[in-house]
Each structure stands twice: as C-alpha cells, then as structure tokens.
C-alpha cells in the first residue's frame, strides 16, 4: 500500500520532516516515490507546515493513504491558506 507519511531528517534534537509518498513496506527514511512537502516543528508558528495540497489530493485520489499526523498537518495547511 502507498502511504503519505513523514520522513525524518535534520540533526539530533533538531528534527525536520519531509512529507513523502512512499510504499508502506519501505523503511521510514528509505527511498520514496515523491516528496510533496516539509514540516519543521521548531520553526516559527506560520512557517512550520508546507505541503503541496494539489499533489496530496492527487495521490489520495489514486489510492494513497495519509497517516494520522499527515492528515492533521494537511488540515493545518488548508486552514492557513483559507485565511
């Protein structure tokens, strides 16, 4: 199954994440199909989430399943763009 999930990078105690489309059988930091955004939890409040929602909707449309965290981040991103 294809999932939309987080891939960790950054240094120790300074995490950054990429939002990626990846086969669920691959390791978390392994090869991905496509990178569609970033999540930086340490950044300023308005600059934490950056996701290409059009690509995310495309992948969901063809059967990819977002994880719970990615669903929340997409909701935050869409709420921020609506303002």
GUKOLKE-971162 format. One line per 2 residues: number of its first residue (from 0); their letters; for each residue x, y, z of C-alpha. Coordinates in nm, 4 decimals. Layout:
NUM> A> X:Y:Z | ...
***
This chain:
0> XX> 0.0000:0.0000:0.0000 | 0.1190:0.3508:-0.0776
2> XX> 0.1177:0.5925:0.2149 | 0.1699:0.9638:0.2601
4> XX> 0.3915:0.9892:0.5664 | 0.6769:1.1752:0.7328
6> XX> 1.0441:1.1104:0.6619 | 1.2800:1.2417:0.9296
8> XX> 1.5961:1.4375:0.8603 | 1.7896:1.7047:1.0464
10> XX> 2.0272:1.6781:1.3380 | 1.9832:1.5221:1.6769
12> XX> 1.7263:1.7139:1.8859 | 1.6525:1.9457:1.5873
14> XX> 1.4112:1.7384:1.3788 | 1.2781:1.8315:1.0379
16> XX> 1.0461:1.6155:0.8342 | 0.9628:1.5715:0.4679
18> XX> 0.6106:1.4745:0.3701 | 0.6599:1.1916:0.1220
20> XX> 0.4625:0.9410:-0.0807 | 0.6150:0.6023:-0.0086
22> XX> 0.5444:0.2307:-0.0190 | 0.4466:0.1220:0.3323
24> XX> 0.6898:-0.1713:0.3162 | 0.9916:0.0590:0.2784
26> XX> 1.1828:0.1851:0.5830 | 1.0876:0.5290:0.7191
28> XX> 1.3967:0.7028:0.5811 | 1.4221:0.4881:0.2670
30> XX> 1.3557:0.5714:-0.0956 | 1.0298:0.7499:-0.1684
32> XX> 0.8111:0.7934:-0.4744 | 0.7656:1.1709:-0.4373
34> XX> 0.8328:1.4457:-0.1832 | 0.5313:1.6736:-0.1516
36> XX> 0.6188:1.8982:0.1400 | 0.8018:1.9706:0.4638
38> XX> 0.7218:2.0009:0.8338 | 0.9563:2.1904:1.0648
40> XX> 0.8235:2.1724:1.4231 | 1.0885:2.4101:1.5600
42> XX> 1.0225:2.6913:1.3080 | 0.8049:2.9974:1.3685
44> XX> 0.4302:2.9343:1.4010 | 0.3293:3.0319:1.0459
46> XX> 0.6195:2.8572:0.8716 | 0.6012:2.5074:1.0191
48> XX> 0.3986:2.3301:0.7503 | 0.4480:2.3475:0.3748
50> XX> 0.2590:2.0842:0.1742 | 0.1636:2.0829:-0.1940
52> XX> -0.2064:2.0098:-0.1362 | -0.2777:1.9553:-0.5075
54> XX> -0.0259:1.6697:-0.5234 | -0.1542:1.5297:-0.1926
56> XX> -0.5105:1.5277:-0.3278 | -0.3884:1.3586:-0.6460
58> XX> -0.2170:1.0802:-0.4504 | -0.5195:1.0331:-0.2241
60> XX> -0.7321:1.0136:-0.5389 | -0.5241:0.7270:-0.6774
62> XX> -0.5352:0.5316:-0.3515 | -0.2596:0.6577:-0.1216
64> XX> -0.3487:0.6635:0.2479 | -0.2213:0.9557:0.4609
66> XX> -0.1106:0.8785:0.8162 | -0.2923:1.0441:1.1073
68> XX> -0.0191:1.3041:1.1588 | -0.0133:1.3946:0.7897
70> XX> -0.3938:1.4351:0.7919 | -0.3624:1.6839:1.0780
72> XX> -0.0826:1.8712:0.9006 | -0.2876:1.8917:0.5804
74> XX> -0.5798:2.0339:0.7785 | -0.3487:2.2943:0.9343
76> XX> -0.2091:2.3834:0.5916 | -0.5543:2.4199:0.4358
78> XX> -0.6806:2.6284:0.7303 | -0.3782:2.8573:0.6987
80> XX> -0.4360:2.9062:0.3253 | -0.8061:2.9789:0.3805
82> X> -0.7277:3.2847:0.5968
***
